[in-house]
Amino acid sequence: MRKTSEKSQILIVDDHPLFCEGLRRMIDRHPSLKVCGQVPDAVSAMKAVAELKPDLALVDISLEGSNGLDLIKSLKAKYEEIPILVVSMHDEALYAERALRAGAQGYVMKNKPIQIVREAIFKVLSGDIFLSDKMSTSVLAKLLLGKKDDAVSPLEQLSDRELEVFQMLGEGKSSRQVAEELDLTIPTIHSFRNRIKEKLNYKNSTELVLHAMQWVRERVSGP
């Protein structure tokens, strides 16, 4: 535990240099915060946490050659005490609960105002959970009352790995490329594709890929 007079050390795990620069400036401008490191992928993140021992890790969902959810699980398995806040462009309705299940303490979208991102950082640093008001209501209703949000995306049916495969197919990657990037066999990727088609009621692989590409375009263009 750091002394109250010391700045809280923040590690940024994100592969978008321009966003990282803006985030770093916002953090370093605050008298009680300091960015101690910035890395683009999961392997570098694990090394940075071991070497820098940050007070908080800010993690994106999409990382260079890796997946933020898998990184969160790995970090919490090895460094149980480290607080993790997800800062991502991906829709919180689909990813926030997954991030919490993986071990994160909060989720904030990149398009939020600076003061909201700063609020999320301090809330997680203090040991609390940070979610938007809308997401908090949805998660609490689901956990406490067993209610399901009718507006939730059908993609919520997919496992974390299935969703990752779906996204990569939507980015135009072939089954071979997906297999290589995830260090899996091509038959395993075909099995994931079949499960995705079954869960989402797609008639064939063409329909699967077209819907995946449309979804990725919508995530990039935003609201």
PyMOL commands that set and color helices and strands:
alter all, ss='L'
color gray80, all
select helices_A, chain A and resi 17-29+42-52+68-78+92-102+114-125+133-145+154-157+160-170+175-182+186-200+205-221
alter helices_A, ss='H'
color red, helices_A
select strands_A, chain A and resi 8-13+33-39+56-59+62-63+66-67+84-88+106-109
alter strands_A, ss='S'
color yellow, strands_A
deselect
rebuild
show_as cartoon
